Amino acid sequence: MALKRARDIDNIIKPISDALVKAGVVADDSLAQCVTARWVDDLQGNAVVVDVEVCA
């Protein structure tokens, strides 16, 4: 059973995407071809896990 969330998951994506650009991990977040997000309850606290893949 999913826990009730105080925030919408889609509102969490943009600040993370902007942080990846600012850190130089990606050149421009507008170039993303696919973005997925999901809630995970077993990370033992507040956390974000980001996987960045190069598309060929």
C-alpha positions, -999 to 999 in steps of 0.1 A, spaced: 0 0 0 14 34 -10 19 60 16 1 93 14 25 120 0 25 157 9 40 166 -25 35 158 -62 63 137 -76 64 158 -108 71 189 -88 103 172 -74 118 165 -108 125 201 -121 148 212 -92 168 180 -95 171 185 -132 182 221 -127 208 209 -101 223 184 -126 228 212 -151 243 236 -125 267 208 -114 278 202 -150 264 166 -150 243 174 -181 247 202 -205 210 212 -208 180 195 -192 159 204 -222 179 177 -241 164 149 -219 147 123 -240 131 104 -210 125 112 -174 110 87 -149 103 91 -112 90 69 -84 86 70 -47 108 46 -27 101 41 10 131 21 21 160 46 17 161 53 54 155 91 53 153 118 27 173 109 -4 174 112 -42 188 86 -64 197 98 -100 207 76 -129 219 94 -160 223 75 -192 237 86 -225 213 78 -254 228 67 -286 
